[in-house]
Amino acid sequence: MADILVRLERYAVTGTLAVPRELNDLRDGIREIKAGDVRLPFFDVPGSIANAIRLTSGFFKSSWKTPRKHIDEAIWVRREDLAL
């Protein structure tokens, strides 16, 4: 849990991570923070005052590629949020 918080804080302050492999661009504005086997898909919230991000889900990665269902879910959440 501490690894995740450190990465989220670092991303919030700098917009990037020290080790580029900890941050992955997935698809359609969805990015992913990696902390060991934990993956956190997210997107930047446009127009937010504090440059907010929205975590869409979290899961344990057990394969080389991020499962499509998790990417599709994140895209769905992003579309729903941006439609408001």
JOTAFEN-V908749 format. One record per residue. N is the residue number from 1. RES is the residue in one letter. PHI is phi in radians with two decimals (* if undefined). Layout:
# JOTAFEN-V908749
n: [N	N]
res: [RES	RES]
phi: [PHI	PHI]
This chain:
# JOTAFEN-V908749
n: [1	2	3	4	5	6	7	8	9	10	11	12	13	14	15	16	17	18	19	20	21	22	23	24	25	26	27	28	29	30	31	32	33	34	35	36	37	38	39	40	41	42	43	44	45	46	47	48	49	50	51	52	53	54	55	56	57	58	59	60	61	62	63	64	65	66	67	68	69	70	71	72	73	74	75	76	77	78	79	80	81	82	83	84]
res: [M	A	D	I	L	V	R	L	E	R	Y	A	V	T	G	T	L	A	V	P	R	E	L	N	D	L	R	D	G	I	R	E	I	K	A	G	D	V	R	L	P	F	F	D	V	P	G	S	I	A	N	A	I	R	L	T	S	G	F	F	K	S	S	W	K	T	P	R	K	H	I	D	E	A	I	W	V	R	R	E	D	L	A	L]
phi: [*	-1.12	-1.05	-1.13	-1.10	-1.08	-1.15	-1.09	-1.13	-1.08	-1.13	-1.08	-1.40	-1.86	1.40	-2.65	-2.16	-1.03	-1.82	-0.99	-1.18	-1.44	-2.26	-2.27	-1.46	-1.71	-2.96	0.91	1.46	-1.63	-2.11	-2.48	-1.69	-1.96	-2.45	1.14	-1.56	-1.54	-2.15	-2.23	-1.18	-2.73	-2.50	-1.34	-1.59	-1.16	1.36	-1.32	-1.14	-1.79	0.90	-1.23	-2.10	-2.12	-1.31	-1.69	-3.03	-2.53	-2.74	-1.60	-1.49	-2.14	-2.35	-1.13	-1.72	-1.19	-1.01	-0.99	-1.08	-1.28	-1.18	-1.07	-1.09	-1.12	-1.12	-1.07	-1.07	-1.07	-1.07	-1.09	-1.15	-1.30	-1.33	-1.29]
